[in-house]
Structure formats: structure tokens, C-alpha cells
């Protein structure tokens, strides 16, 4: 059964996928705050925190996240569904990134593992 993008169920499914993916859990050491504007329910904030023992993805705000990424709902949907490359979105101004960019760059491998870990999820965008 598909989970709705940016829902609590979606965040729970992503958390389970990340925790089950050994390559992600062994390589990730970062926290990312996401801000999605103009979602059907209005602005949505969620975060991924892999700075502790087990990675989690939750709706809401994470104080002192390493990096904050902001985008429109259309862009976020395209990135998370695999239709849009994150680097291309950044280069074309579709996402705004702030915070510790050096840490983000050192975690590129982990971000690739994140994408692999969640690729099999049935998500309704």
C-alpha cells in the first residue's frame, strides 16, 4: 500500500528503510532539515538525523541541523521520486541550501545510499 509523500506514515517507512540499509547506517553522519513550501497541506518541515546510533526521518524541525534544504513541493516530489537529480536542482536554483555545506559534500556517498535505501518504497506523490 502506498504511503503519502510528506506524511507521518511516509517518514516512518523511510526511517525503517534507512535503519535496514547497512551501507547507509555505516556511512551517514549528518542531520538534514527540509522545508517544503506550497505542499497540498501548506508548508511542511521534516528532517533526517543520522548523527546518532540509528537514523530517523520525522516530520517537524530539528534544532541545530547540519544543513537546511528548502524547495517547492513540485521540486521535492521530483527529487524524492527520482525524476530530478539533486545537484541539477541546486545548480538551477530549484533548491536552496544553507548550513554546513562542507559536511554535506563529505556525505555524498551516504546520500547515494539514502536514495538506494528508499528506492523501493511505494510512495504516492
N, C-alpha and C positions, 0 to 999 in steps of 0.2 A: 504494500500500500504506500502510495506516495505521501511524503511529508511536504507541507507548505514551506517554501523558502521564507526565512526570517521568522519562523515560528519557534515556540519552545520545543516542539517535537523535532524540528529540524536541528536545533542546537544539540539536543540530546543524542540524536543519531550521529551527528558529526563528532561529538565527544567520544562515543563508543567506537567509531571508525578510527579516530586518531589513537585512542588508547590501545587498540588491537593491532596497530601497524608498527611493528618493531623498528623499521627504518626511520619513521618519524620520531618515535619516542626516544630513540638513541641519539638523534642528531639535533633536535629542536631545543633551543634555549632562548625564548623570546616571548614577548607579550604584544599583541596587536589589538588596537581598538579600532572598530569600524563604525562609521557614521554613514547611513544610507538615507539620503533625502528623497522626498516625494514617493515613498513606498505607498501602496494602497491604503495602509493604516496610518500614514504620516511618517515622520522621521523615525527611523529605527536605529538603535545602537546595539552592537553586540561586540564581544571580544573573544579572542583565543589566547589562552595563557598556557604556555609550555615552559614556564620558568621554574616549576616545582616538580614534584615526583610524577604526577600524572597530568597530561594535557587536558584542558577543558575548553569547551566553547559554550558561551552563555549569552543570553540577551542581557543588555544593561551596560553599565560603564565599569571600567577597571581603572582605578586610580593609579597613576604613575605608569601607564603602559609605555613600553619602549617606543612604539610607533603608532600614530593615528592615521588612518586611511579614510578619506571621505570621497563619496561618489553619489551619483544619481542611482535610483532604483534600476533603471534600464542598464546602466553600466555594470552595477553589481550583479545583476542577473546574468548578463553576458559573460562576465568573468567567472562566476561560480558554476555556470553551466558548461564552461569550456569553450564558448564561442568567441571569446575575446582574450587575447594574451595580456597579462597584467603589465608587462613592460611597454607594450604598444599603447595601452590605456594611459599609462603615465606620460609617455612621450607626446601623446596627442592632447594632453590636458584633461582627460576624462576622469582621472582620479587625482586627488591632492594628498600628498604625503608629508607628514611632519613628525618630528621627534628624532630619534637616534638612527639616522639613515645608514651610518657605518655598520651598526648592528644588523640592520635589515639586509645589507649587502652580504654580510658574512653568513647569513642564514638562508641563502638562495637554495642550497641543497635541501634543507628542511622544508622549505616552501614547496619544492617539487614533490617531496614525499607527502606533504599535506594534500596536494592535488591528487596524487595517486590513491591515497587512503580513502578519500571521499568520492572518487570517481564512480563507484558502483552504487551510490545511494540513489534511490528513486525520489526525486525532488520535483515538486510542482512549482513552476515559476510564474 
